[in-house]
Amino acid sequence: CSSDLVTEFNKFDSIITDITKTDMSSISISDVLQSYNMKNKTSNIEKLLGNINKYFGENNIENIMSTLAKSKEDWAQQTFENINMRSATSIHVTFKMLEQAKSYTLAQALAVEYQLACNFITNSDFKEGIRAQIIDKDKTPKWQPQNVKDVDSGSINFYFKKNKNDITFADSDKFN
């Protein structure tokens, strides 16, 4: 889905470019925007919504991975393989963050994201990911643990602990 985000950003960039290059004396901004009207088009994410709900509606990451692994659908198998190559700990932390973030304000979400980032850089998986992708470029990280079933709740909760570099937003009401 990251390619969908890039595609949408490129569309936005095209709109801005068109508006800045258009002689506005002969056309209105609404006419330019109308040429990009997407109301009647289905996005890739909308096309996948059924699968997303089907496979990611589970209450924990182990069930999600199990359901994806058992599926015969190409999309589910590709998604399983994609997720399975990631750090098992990171998968769990991301799942927990997404669950908790449902009730967060933007300021709270940003503060927790910062806190998670600060805690992740101390993790051996972070260092292993850098080794595998950037230093050795072998693209075969050896995550600890390797399987989502082997991640304990204590290691997940570690990432959500406040750290000395805690961040707050002075104008947090602007994010609500």
KEDO-297581 format. One record per atom (N, C-alpha, C): atom name; x, z, y. Coordinates in nm, 2 decimals, m for minus. Layout:
! residues N
SITE / atomo / px / pz / py
SITE / CA / X / Z / Y;
...
//
This chain:
! residues 176
SITE / atomo / px / pz / py
SITE / N / 0.08 / 0.00 / m0.12;
SITE / CA / 0.00 / 0.00 / 0.00;
SITE / C / 0.08 / 0.00 / 0.13;
SITE / N / 0.21 / 0.03 / 0.11;
SITE / CA / 0.30 / 0.02 / 0.23;
SITE / C / 0.30 / m0.12 / 0.29;
SITE / N / 0.29 / m0.22 / 0.20;
SITE / CA / 0.29 / m0.36 / 0.25;
SITE / C / 0.16 / m0.38 / 0.33;
SITE / N / 0.05 / m0.31 / 0.30;
SITE / CA / m0.07 / m0.32 / 0.38;
SITE / C / m0.05 / m0.27 / 0.52;
SITE / N / 0.03 / m0.16 / 0.53;
SITE / CA / 0.06 / m0.10 / 0.66;
SITE / C / 0.14 / m0.19 / 0.74;
SITE / N / 0.24 / m0.25 / 0.68;
SITE / CA / 0.33 / m0.35 / 0.75;
SITE / C / 0.25 / m0.47 / 0.80;
SITE / N / 0.16 / m0.52 / 0.71;
SITE / CA / 0.07 / m0.63 / 0.75;
SITE / C / m0.01 / m0.59 / 0.87;
SITE / N / m0.08 / m0.47 / 0.87;
SITE / CA / m0.16 / m0.43 / 0.98;
SITE / C / m0.08 / m0.41 / 1.11;
SITE / N / 0.04 / m0.36 / 1.09;
SITE / CA / 0.13 / m0.34 / 1.21;
SITE / C / 0.17 / m0.48 / 1.27;
SITE / N / 0.20 / m0.58 / 1.18;
SITE / CA / 0.23 / m0.71 / 1.23;
SITE / C / 0.11 / m0.78 / 1.30;
SITE / N / m0.01 / m0.75 / 1.25;
SITE / CA / m0.13 / m0.80 / 1.32;
SITE / C / m0.14 / m0.74 / 1.46;
SITE / N / m0.12 / m0.61 / 1.47;
SITE / CA / m0.12 / m0.54 / 1.59;
SITE / C / m0.02 / m0.60 / 1.69;
SITE / N / 0.10 / m0.62 / 1.64;
SITE / CA / 0.21 / m0.67 / 1.71;
SITE / C / 0.18 / m0.81 / 1.77;
SITE / N / 0.11 / m0.89 / 1.68;
SITE / CA / 0.07 / m1.03 / 1.72;
SITE / C / m0.03 / m1.02 / 1.83;
SITE / N / m0.13 / m0.93 / 1.82;
SITE / CA / m0.23 / m0.91 / 1.93;
SITE / C / m0.16 / m0.88 / 2.06;
SITE / N / m0.07 / m0.78 / 2.06;
SITE / CA / m0.01 / m0.75 / 2.18;
SITE / C / 0.07 / m0.86 / 2.24;
SITE / N / 0.15 / m0.93 / 2.15;
SITE / CA / 0.22 / m1.05 / 2.20;
SITE / C / 0.13 / m1.16 / 2.26;
SITE / N / 0.02 / m1.18 / 2.19;
SITE / CA / m0.08 / m1.28 / 2.24;
SITE / C / m0.13 / m1.24 / 2.38;
SITE / N / m0.17 / m1.12 / 2.39;
SITE / CA / m0.22 / m1.07 / 2.52;
SITE / C / m0.12 / m1.08 / 2.63;
SITE / N / 0.01 / m1.05 / 2.60;
SITE / CA / 0.11 / m1.05 / 2.71;
SITE / C / 0.15 / m1.19 / 2.74;
SITE / N / 0.13 / m1.29 / 2.65;
SITE / CA / 0.17 / m1.43 / 2.68;
SITE / C / 0.05 / m1.51 / 2.73;
SITE / N / m0.07 / m1.46 / 2.72;
SITE / CA / m0.18 / m1.54 / 2.76;
SITE / C / m0.21 / m1.53 / 2.91;
SITE / N / m0.24 / m1.65 / 2.96;
SITE / CA / m0.28 / m1.66 / 3.10;
SITE / C / m0.42 / m1.60 / 3.11;
SITE / N / m0.42 / m1.48 / 3.16;
SITE / CA / m0.55 / m1.40 / 3.16;
SITE / C / m0.65 / m1.45 / 3.27;
SITE / N / m0.60 / m1.55 / 3.35;
SITE / CA / m0.70 / m1.60 / 3.45;
SITE / C / m0.80 / m1.69 / 3.39;
SITE / N / m0.76 / m1.74 / 3.27;
SITE / CA / m0.86 / m1.84 / 3.20;
SITE / C / m0.93 / m1.78 / 3.08;
SITE / N / m0.89 / m1.66 / 3.04;
SITE / CA / m0.95 / m1.60 / 2.92;
SITE / C / m0.95 / m1.45 / 2.93;
SITE / N / m1.05 / m1.39 / 2.87;
SITE / CA / m1.05 / m1.24 / 2.88;
SITE / C / m0.98 / m1.17 / 2.76;
SITE / N / m0.95 / m1.05 / 2.78;
SITE / CA / m0.88 / m0.98 / 2.67;
SITE / C / m0.98 / m0.97 / 2.55;
SITE / N / m1.11 / m0.95 / 2.58;
SITE / CA / m1.20 / m0.95 / 2.47;
SITE / C / m1.21 / m1.08 / 2.39;
SITE / N / m1.18 / m1.19 / 2.45;
SITE / CA / m1.18 / m1.32 / 2.38;
SITE / C / m1.05 / m1.32 / 2.29;
SITE / N / m0.94 / m1.27 / 2.34;
SITE / CA / m0.82 / m1.27 / 2.26;
SITE / C / m0.84 / m1.18 / 2.14;
SITE / N / m0.90 / m1.06 / 2.17;
SITE / CA / m0.92 / m0.96 / 2.06;
SITE / C / m1.02 / m1.02 / 1.96;
SITE / N / m1.12 / m1.09 / 2.00;
SITE / CA / m1.22 / m1.15 / 1.92;
SITE / C / m1.16 / m1.25 / 1.82;
SITE / N / m1.06 / m1.31 / 1.86;
SITE / CA / m0.99 / m1.41 / 1.77;
SITE / C / m0.93 / m1.33 / 1.65;
SITE / N / m0.91 / m1.20 / 1.66;
SITE / CA / m0.85 / m1.12 / 1.55;
SITE / C / m0.96 / m1.04 / 1.48;
SITE / N / m1.08 / m1.06 / 1.51;
SITE / CA / m1.19 / m0.99 / 1.46;
SITE / C / m1.19 / m0.98 / 1.30;
SITE / N / m1.18 / m0.86 / 1.25;
SITE / CA / m1.17 / m0.84 / 1.11;
SITE / C / m1.30 / m0.79 / 1.04;
SITE / N / m1.40 / m0.78 / 1.12;
SITE / CA / m1.53 / m0.71 / 1.07;
SITE / C / m1.57 / m0.77 / 0.94;
SITE / N / m1.57 / m0.90 / 0.92;
SITE / CA / m1.63 / m0.95 / 0.80;
SITE / C / m1.52 / m0.98 / 0.69;
SITE / N / m1.40 / m0.93 / 0.71;
SITE / CA / m1.30 / m0.95 / 0.61;
SITE / C / m1.28 / m0.82 / 0.54;
SITE / N / m1.24 / m0.83 / 0.41;
SITE / CA / m1.22 / m0.71 / 0.33;
SITE / C / m1.07 / m0.69 / 0.33;
SITE / N / m1.02 / m0.57 / 0.36;
SITE / CA / m0.88 / m0.54 / 0.36;
SITE / C / m0.84 / m0.52 / 0.21;
SITE / N / m0.71 / m0.52 / 0.19;
SITE / CA / m0.66 / m0.49 / 0.05;
SITE / C / m0.69 / m0.35 / 0.01;
SITE / N / m0.69 / m0.26 / 0.10;
SITE / CA / m0.72 / m0.12 / 0.06;
SITE / C / m0.87 / m0.11 / 0.02;
SITE / N / m0.96 / m0.18 / 0.09;
SITE / CA / m1.10 / m0.18 / 0.05;
SITE / C / m1.12 / m0.24 / m0.09;
SITE / N / m1.04 / m0.34 / m0.12;
SITE / CA / m1.05 / m0.41 / m0.25;
SITE / C / m1.00 / m0.31 / m0.36;
SITE / N / m0.91 / m0.22 / m0.33;
SITE / CA / m0.86 / m0.13 / m0.43;
SITE / C / m0.93 / 0.01 / m0.43;
SITE / N / m1.02 / 0.03 / m0.34;
SITE / CA / m1.09 / 0.16 / m0.33;
SITE / C / m1.15 / 0.21 / m0.46;
SITE / N / m1.21 / 0.12 / m0.54;
SITE / CA / m1.27 / 0.15 / m0.66;
SITE / C / m1.16 / 0.21 / m0.76;
SITE / N / m1.05 / 0.14 / m0.77;
SITE / CA / m0.94 / 0.19 / m0.85;
SITE / C / m0.88 / 0.32 / m0.80;
SITE / N / m0.86 / 0.33 / m0.67;
SITE / CA / m0.81 / 0.45 / m0.61;
SITE / C / m0.90 / 0.57 / m0.64;
SITE / N / m1.03 / 0.55 / m0.62;
SITE / CA / m1.12 / 0.66 / m0.66;
SITE / C / m1.12 / 0.70 / m0.81;
SITE / N / m1.11 / 0.59 / m0.89;
SITE / CA / m1.12 / 0.61 / m1.03;
SITE / C / m1.00 / 0.69 / m1.08;
SITE / N / m0.88 / 0.65 / m1.04;
SITE / CA / m0.76 / 0.71 / m1.09;
SITE / C / m0.71 / 0.83 / m1.01;
SITE / N / m0.74 / 0.84 / m0.88;
SITE / CA / m0.68 / 0.95 / m0.80;
SITE / C / m0.79 / 1.05 / m0.77;
SITE / N / m0.90 / 1.05 / m0.84;
SITE / CA / m1.00 / 1.15 / m0.81;
SITE / C / m0.98 / 1.28 / m0.90;
SITE / N / m0.87 / 1.28 / m0.97;
SITE / CA / m0.84 / 1.39 / m1.06;
SITE / C / m0.79 / 1.51 / m0.97;
SITE / N / m0.80 / 1.63 / m1.03;
SITE / CA / m0.77 / 1.75 / m0.96;
SITE / C / m0.62 / 1.79 / m0.96;
SITE / N / m0.54 / 1.72 / m1.04;
SITE / CA / m0.40 / 1.75 / m1.04;
SITE / C / m0.32 / 1.62 / m1.08;
SITE / N / m0.19 / 1.63 / m1.05;
SITE / CA / m0.11 / 1.51 / m1.07;
SITE / C / m0.09 / 1.48 / m1.21;
SITE / N / m0.08 / 1.58 / m1.30;
SITE / CA / m0.07 / 1.55 / m1.44;
SITE / C / m0.18 / 1.47 / m1.50;
SITE / N / m0.31 / 1.50 / m1.45;
SITE / CA / m0.42 / 1.43 / m1.50;
SITE / C / m0.42 / 1.29 / m1.44;
SITE / N / m0.38 / 1.27 / m1.32;
SITE / CA / m0.37 / 1.14 / m1.25;
SITE / C / m0.27 / 1.05 / m1.33;
SITE / N / m0.16 / 1.11 / m1.36;
SITE / CA / m0.06 / 1.03 / m1.43;
SITE / C / m0.10 / 1.00 / m1.58;
SITE / N / m0.17 / 1.09 / m1.64;
SITE / CA / m0.22 / 1.07 / m1.78;
SITE / C / m0.32 / 0.96 / m1.78;
SITE / N / m0.42 / 0.96 / m1.68;
SITE / CA / m0.52 / 0.86 / m1.67;
SITE / C / m0.46 / 0.72 / m1.64;
SITE / N / m0.36 / 0.72 / m1.55;
SITE / CA / m0.30 / 0.59 / m1.52;
SITE / C / m0.22 / 0.54 / m1.65;
SITE / N / m0.15 / 0.62 / m1.72;
SITE / CA / m0.07 / 0.58 / m1.83;
SITE / C / m0.16 / 0.53 / m1.95;
SITE / N / m0.28 / 0.59 / m1.96;
SITE / CA / m0.37 / 0.55 / m2.07;
SITE / C / m0.44 / 0.42 / m2.04;
SITE / N / m0.45 / 0.38 / m1.92;
SITE / CA / m0.53 / 0.26 / m1.88;
SITE / C / m0.46 / 0.13 / m1.93;
SITE / N / m0.55 / 0.04 / m1.95;
SITE / CA / m0.50 / m0.10 / m1.99;
SITE / C / m0.49 / m0.19 / m1.88;
SITE / N / m0.54 / m0.15 / m1.76;
SITE / CA / m0.54 / m0.23 / m1.64;
SITE / C / m0.40 / m0.25 / m1.58;
SITE / N / m0.37 / m0.37 / m1.54;
SITE / CA / m0.24 / m0.40 / m1.48;
SITE / C / m0.21 / m0.31 / m1.36;
SITE / N / m0.31 / m0.30 / m1.27;
SITE / CA / m0.29 / m0.22 / m1.15;
SITE / C / m0.26 / m0.08 / m1.19;
SITE / N / m0.33 / m0.02 / m1.28;
SITE / CA / m0.30 / 0.12 / m1.32;
SITE / C / m0.16 / 0.13 / m1.38;
SITE / N / m0.12 / 0.04 / m1.46;
SITE / CA / 0.01 / 0.04 / m1.53;
SITE / C / 0.12 / 0.03 / m1.42;
SITE / N / 0.10 / m0.07 / m1.33;
SITE / CA / 0.20 / m0.08 / m1.22;
SITE / C / 0.21 / 0.04 / m1.13;
SITE / N / 0.10 / 0.10 / m1.10;
SITE / CA / 0.09 / 0.22 / m1.02;
SITE / C / 0.16 / 0.34 / m1.09;
SITE / N / 0.13 / 0.35 / m1.22;
SITE / CA / 0.20 / 0.45 / m1.31;
SITE / C / 0.35 / 0.44 / m1.30;
SITE / N / 0.39 / 0.32 / m1.33;
SITE / CA / 0.54 / 0.29 / m1.33;
SITE / C / 0.60 / 0.32 / m1.19;
SITE / N / 0.53 / 0.28 / m1.09;
SITE / CA / 0.58 / 0.30 / m0.95;
SITE / C / 0.60 / 0.45 / m0.92;
SITE / N / 0.49 / 0.53 / m0.95;
SITE / CA / 0.49 / 0.67 / m0.93;
SITE / C / 0.59 / 0.74 / m1.02;
SITE / N / 0.60 / 0.70 / m1.14;
SITE / CA / 0.68 / 0.76 / m1.24;
SITE / C / 0.83 / 0.75 / m1.21;
SITE / N / 0.87 / 0.65 / m1.13;
SITE / CA / 1.02 / 0.64 / m1.10;
SITE / C / 1.06 / 0.74 / m0.99;
SITE / N / 0.96 / 0.80 / m0.93;
SITE / CA / 0.99 / 0.90 / m0.81;
SITE / C / 1.02 / 1.04 / m0.87;
SITE / N / 1.07 / 1.12 / m0.78;
SITE / CA / 1.10 / 1.26 / m0.81;
SITE / C / 0.97 / 1.33 / m0.84;
SITE / N / 0.97 / 1.39 / m0.96;
SITE / CA / 0.85 / 1.46 / m1.01;
SITE / C / 0.82 / 1.57 / m0.91;
SITE / N / 0.92 / 1.64 / m0.86;
SITE / CA / 0.89 / 1.75 / m0.76;
SITE / C / 0.83 / 1.69 / m0.64;
SITE / N / 0.88 / 1.58 / m0.59;
SITE / CA / 0.83 / 1.52 / m0.47;
SITE / C / 0.68 / 1.47 / m0.49;
SITE / N / 0.65 / 1.43 / m0.61;
SITE / CA / 0.51 / 1.38 / m0.64;
SITE / C / 0.42 / 1.50 / m0.63;
SITE / N / 0.46 / 1.61 / m0.68;
SITE / CA / 0.38 / 1.74 / m0.68;
SITE / C / 0.36 / 1.79 / m0.53;
SITE / N / 0.47 / 1.79 / m0.46;
SITE / CA / 0.46 / 1.84 / m0.32;
SITE / C / 0.37 / 1.75 / m0.24;
SITE / N / 0.39 / 1.62 / m0.26;
SITE / CA / 0.30 / 1.52 / m0.18;
SITE / C / 0.16 / 1.54 / m0.22;
SITE / N / 0.13 / 1.56 / m0.34;
SITE / CA / m0.01 / 1.58 / m0.39;
SITE / C / m0.07 / 1.71 / m0.32;
SITE / N / 0.01 / 1.82 / m0.32;
SITE / CA / m0.04 / 1.94 / m0.26;
SITE / C / m0.06 / 1.92 / m0.11;
SITE / N / 0.03 / 1.86 / m0.05;
SITE / CA / 0.02 / 1.83 / 0.10;
SITE / C / m0.10 / 1.75 / 0.13;
SITE / N / m0.13 / 1.65 / 0.05;
SITE / CA / m0.25 / 1.57 / 0.08;
SITE / C / m0.38 / 1.65 / 0.06;
SITE / N / m0.38 / 1.74 / m0.05;
SITE / CA / m0.49 / 1.82 / m0.07;
SITE / C / m0.51 / 1.92 / 0.05;
SITE / N / m0.41 / 1.98 / 0.09;
SITE / CA / m0.42 / 2.08 / 0.20;
SITE / C / m0.45 / 2.02 / 0.33;
SITE / N / m0.39 / 1.90 / 0.35;
SITE / CA / m0.41 / 1.83 / 0.48;
SITE / C / m0.55 / 1.79 / 0.52;
SITE / N / m0.64 / 1.80 / 0.42;
SITE / CA / m0.78 / 1.76 / 0.44;
SITE / C / m0.84 / 1.85 / 0.55;
SITE / N / m0.79 / 1.97 / 0.56;
SITE / CA / m0.84 / 2.07 / 0.66;
SITE / C / m0.75 / 2.09 / 0.78;
SITE / N / m0.64 / 2.02 / 0.79;
SITE / CA / m0.55 / 2.03 / 0.90;
SITE / C / m0.59 / 1.96 / 1.03;
SITE / N / m0.55 / 2.01 / 1.14;
SITE / CA / m0.55 / 1.94 / 1.26;
SITE / C / m0.43 / 1.85 / 1.26;
SITE / N / m0.42 / 1.76 / 1.35;
SITE / CA / m0.30 / 1.67 / 1.36;
SITE / C / m0.17 / 1.76 / 1.39;
SITE / N / m0.19 / 1.86 / 1.47;
SITE / CA / m0.07 / 1.95 / 1.51;
SITE / C / m0.03 / 2.02 / 1.38;
SITE / N / m0.12 / 2.07 / 1.31;
SITE / CA / m0.09 / 2.15 / 1.18;
SITE / C / m0.02 / 2.05 / 1.08;
SITE / N / m0.07 / 1.93 / 1.07;
SITE / CA / m0.02 / 1.84 / 0.97;
SITE / C / 0.13 / 1.80 / 1.01;
SITE / N / 0.15 / 1.78 / 1.14;
SITE / CA / 0.28 / 1.74 / 1.19;
SITE / C / 0.38 / 1.86 / 1.16;
SITE / N / 0.34 / 1.98 / 1.19;
SITE / CA / 0.42 / 2.10 / 1.17;
SITE / C / 0.46 / 2.12 / 1.02;
SITE / N / 0.36 / 2.10 / 0.93;
SITE / CA / 0.39 / 2.11 / 0.79;
SITE / C / 0.48 / 2.00 / 0.74;
SITE / N / 0.46 / 1.88 / 0.79;
SITE / CA / 0.54 / 1.77 / 0.76;
SITE / C / 0.69 / 1.80 / 0.80;
SITE / N / 0.71 / 1.85 / 0.91;
SITE / CA / 0.84 / 1.89 / 0.96;
SITE / C / 0.90 / 1.99 / 0.87;
SITE / N / 0.82 / 2.09 / 0.84;
SITE / CA / 0.86 / 2.20 / 0.75;
SITE / C / 0.90 / 2.15 / 0.61;
SITE / N / 0.82 / 2.06 / 0.56;
SITE / CA / 0.85 / 2.00 / 0.43;
SITE / C / 0.98 / 1.92 / 0.43;
SITE / N / 1.00 / 1.84 / 0.54;
SITE / CA / 1.12 / 1.76 / 0.56;
SITE / C / 1.25 / 1.85 / 0.56;
SITE / N / 1.24 / 1.96 / 0.64;
SITE / CA / 1.35 / 2.06 / 0.64;
SITE / C / 1.38 / 2.11 / 0.51;
SITE / N / 1.28 / 2.15 / 0.43;
SITE / CA / 1.30 / 2.20 / 0.30;
SITE / C / 1.35 / 2.10 / 0.20;
SITE / N / 1.30 / 1.98 / 0.21;
SITE / CA / 1.34 / 1.87 / 0.12;
SITE / C / 1.49 / 1.84 / 0.13;
SITE / N / 1.55 / 1.84 / 0.24;
SITE / CA / 1.69 / 1.80 / 0.25;
SITE / C / 1.78 / 1.90 / 0.18;
SITE / N / 1.73 / 2.02 / 0.14;
SITE / CA / 1.81 / 2.11 / 0.07;
SITE / C / 1.80 / 2.09 / m0.08;
SITE / N / 1.71 / 2.00 / m0.12;
SITE / CA / 1.68 / 1.98 / m0.26;
SITE / C / 1.78 / 1.89 / m0.33;
SITE / N / 1.81 / 1.92 / m0.46;
SITE / CA / 1.90 / 1.83 / m0.53;
SITE / C / 1.85 / 1.69 / m0.55;
SITE / N / 1.71 / 1.68 / m0.56;
SITE / CA / 1.66 / 1.55 / m0.58;
SITE / C / 1.68 / 1.46 / m0.46;
SITE / N / 1.68 / 1.52 / m0.34;
SITE / CA / 1.70 / 1.44 / m0.22;
SITE / C / 1.84 / 1.39 / m0.22;
SITE / N / 1.94 / 1.47 / m0.26;
SITE / CA / 2.08 / 1.43 / m0.27;
SITE / C / 2.09 / 1.32 / m0.38;
SITE / N / 2.02 / 1.34 / m0.49;
SITE / CA / 2.03 / 1.25 / m0.60;
SITE / C / 1.97 / 1.11 / m0.56;
SITE / N / 1.86 / 1.11 / m0.49;
SITE / CA / 1.80 / 0.99 / m0.44;
SITE / C / 1.90 / 0.91 / m0.35;
SITE / N / 1.97 / 0.98 / m0.26;
SITE / CA / 2.07 / 0.92 / m0.17;
SITE / C / 2.18 / 0.86 / m0.26;
SITE / N / 2.23 / 0.94 / m0.35;
SITE / CA / 2.33 / 0.89 / m0.44;
SITE / C / 2.29 / 0.76 / m0.51;
SITE / N / 2.17 / 0.76 / m0.57;
SITE / CA / 2.13 / 0.65 / m0.65;
SITE / C / 2.10 / 0.52 / m0.56;
SITE / N / 2.05 / 0.55 / m0.44;
SITE / CA / 2.00 / 0.43 / m0.36;
SITE / C / 2.11 / 0.38 / m0.27;
SITE / N / 2.19 / 0.48 / m0.21;
SITE / CA / 2.29 / 0.44 / m0.10;
SITE / C / 2.43 / 0.44 / m0.15;
SITE / N / 2.47 / 0.55 / m0.21;
SITE / CA / 2.61 / 0.57 / m0.25;
SITE / C / 2.65 / 0.48 / m0.37;
SITE / N / 2.60 / 0.51 / m0.48;
SITE / CA / 2.64 / 0.43 / m0.60;
SITE / C / 2.55 / 0.30 / m0.62;
SITE / N / 2.44 / 0.30 / m0.56;
SITE / CA / 2.35 / 0.19 / m0.56;
SITE / C / 2.31 / 0.15 / m0.70;
SITE / N / 2.31 / 0.24 / m0.79;
SITE / CA / 2.27 / 0.21 / m0.93;
SITE / C / 2.12 / 0.22 / m0.95;
SITE / N / 2.05 / 0.27 / m0.85;
SITE / CA / 1.90 / 0.27 / m0.85;
SITE / C / 1.85 / 0.34 / m0.98;
SITE / N / 1.92 / 0.44 / m1.03;
SITE / CA / 1.88 / 0.51 / m1.15;
SITE / C / 1.90 / 0.66 / m1.12;
SITE / N / 1.81 / 0.72 / m1.04;
SITE / CA / 1.83 / 0.86 / m1.01;
SITE / C / 1.79 / 0.95 / m1.13;
SITE / N / 1.86 / 1.06 / m1.14;
SITE / CA / 1.84 / 1.15 / m1.25;
SITE / C / 1.77 / 1.28 / m1.19;
SITE / N / 1.64 / 1.27 / m1.18;
SITE / CA / 1.56 / 1.37 / m1.11;
SITE / C / 1.56 / 1.50 / m1.20;
SITE / N / 1.55 / 1.61 / m1.13;
SITE / CA / 1.54 / 1.74 / m1.20;
SITE / C / 1.42 / 1.82 / m1.15;
SITE / N / 1.32 / 1.84 / m1.23;
SITE / CA / 1.30 / 1.78 / m1.36;
SITE / C / 1.26 / 1.63 / m1.36;
SITE / N / 1.26 / 1.57 / m1.47;
SITE / CA / 1.23 / 1.43 / m1.47;
SITE / C / 1.08 / 1.40 / m1.49;
SITE / N / 1.00 / 1.49 / m1.54;
SITE / CA / 0.86 / 1.47 / m1.57;
SITE / C / 0.77 / 1.56 / m1.49;
SITE / N / 0.66 / 1.51 / m1.44;
SITE / CA / 0.57 / 1.59 / m1.36;
SITE / C / 0.52 / 1.71 / m1.44;
SITE / N / 0.51 / 1.70 / m1.57;
SITE / CA / 0.47 / 1.81 / m1.66;
SITE / C / 0.56 / 1.93 / m1.65;
SITE / N / 0.69 / 1.90 / m1.61;
SITE / CA / 0.79 / 2.01 / m1.62;
SITE / C / 0.82 / 2.07 / m1.48;
SITE / N / 0.74 / 2.04 / m1.38;
SITE / CA / 0.75 / 2.10 / m1.25;
SITE / C / 0.67 / 2.23 / m1.25;
SITE / N / 0.74 / 2.34 / m1.21;
SITE / CA / 0.67 / 2.47 / m1.20;
SITE / C / 0.61 / 2.49 / m1.06;
SITE / N / 0.51 / 2.57 / m1.05;
SITE / CA / 0.44 / 2.59 / m0.92;
SITE / C / 0.53 / 2.66 / m0.82;
SITE / N / 0.63 / 2.74 / m0.87;
SITE / CA / 0.72 / 2.81 / m0.78;
SITE / C / 0.81 / 2.71 / m0.70;
SITE / N / 0.85 / 2.61 / m0.77;
SITE / CA / 0.94 / 2.51 / m0.71;
SITE / C / 0.85 / 2.42 / m0.61;
SITE / N / 0.73 / 2.40 / m0.64;
SITE / CA / 0.64 / 2.33 / m0.54;
SITE / C / 0.62 / 2.42 / m0.42;
SITE / N / 0.58 / 2.55 / m0.44;
SITE / CA / 0.56 / 2.64 / m0.33;
SITE / C / 0.67 / 2.66 / m0.24;
SITE / N / 0.80 / 2.64 / m0.29;
SITE / CA / 0.92 / 2.66 / m0.21;
SITE / C / 0.91 / 2.57 / m0.08;
SITE / N / 0.87 / 2.45 / m0.10;
SITE / CA / 0.86 / 2.35 / 0.01;
SITE / C / 0.77 / 2.39 / 0.12;
SITE / N / 0.67 / 2.47 / 0.09;
SITE / CA / 0.57 / 2.51 / 0.19;
SITE / C / 0.60 / 2.64 / 0.26;
SITE / N / 0.71 / 2.70 / 0.23;
SITE / CA / 0.76 / 2.82 / 0.29;
SITE / C / 0.81 / 2.79 / 0.43;
SITE / N / 0.78 / 2.87 / 0.53;
SITE / CA / 0.83 / 2.86 / 0.66;
SITE / C / 0.98 / 2.87 / 0.66;
SITE / N / 1.04 / 2.79 / 0.75;
SITE / CA / 1.18 / 2.80 / 0.76;
SITE / C / 1.23 / 2.84 / 0.90;
SITE / N / 1.35 / 2.86 / 0.92;
SITE / CA / 1.40 / 2.91 / 1.05;
SITE / C / 1.39 / 2.81 / 1.15;
SITE / N / 1.37 / 2.68 / 1.12;
SITE / CA / 1.35 / 2.57 / 1.21;
SITE / C / 1.21 / 2.54 / 1.23;
SITE / N / 1.12 / 2.63 / 1.22;
SITE / CA / 0.98 / 2.61 / 1.23;
SITE / C / 0.95 / 2.55 / 1.36;
SITE / N / 0.85 / 2.45 / 1.36;
SITE / CA / 0.82 / 2.38 / 1.49;
SITE / C / 0.67 / 2.41 / 1.52;
SITE / N / 0.65 / 2.42 / 1.65;
SITE / CA / 0.51 / 2.43 / 1.70;
SITE / C / 0.50 / 2.33 / 1.82;
SITE / N / 0.38 / 2.31 / 1.85;
SITE / CA / 0.35 / 2.21 / 1.96;
SITE / C / 0.28 / 2.29 / 2.07;
SITE / N / 0.35 / 2.28 / 2.19;
SITE / CA / 0.31 / 2.35 / 2.31;
SITE / C / 0.17 / 2.30 / 2.35;
SITE / N / 0.15 / 2.17 / 2.33;
SITE / CA / 0.02 / 2.11 / 2.37;
SITE / C / m0.06 / 2.07 / 2.25;
SITE / N / m0.07 / 2.17 / 2.15;
SITE / CA / m0.13 / 2.14 / 2.03;
SITE / C / m0.28 / 2.09 / 2.04;
SITE / N / m0.34 / 2.13 / 2.15;
SITE / CA / m0.48 / 2.09 / 2.17;
SITE / C / m0.49 / 1.94 / 2.19;
SITE / N / m0.38 / 1.88 / 2.23;
SITE / CA / m0.39 / 1.73 / 2.24;
SITE / C / m0.39 / 1.66 / 2.11;
SITE / N / m0.35 / 1.73 / 2.00;
SITE / CA / m0.34 / 1.67 / 1.87;
SITE / C / m0.47 / 1.70 / 1.79;
SITE / N / m0.56 / 1.78 / 1.84;
SITE / CA / m0.68 / 1.82 / 1.76;
SITE / C / m0.79 / 1.71 / 1.78;
//
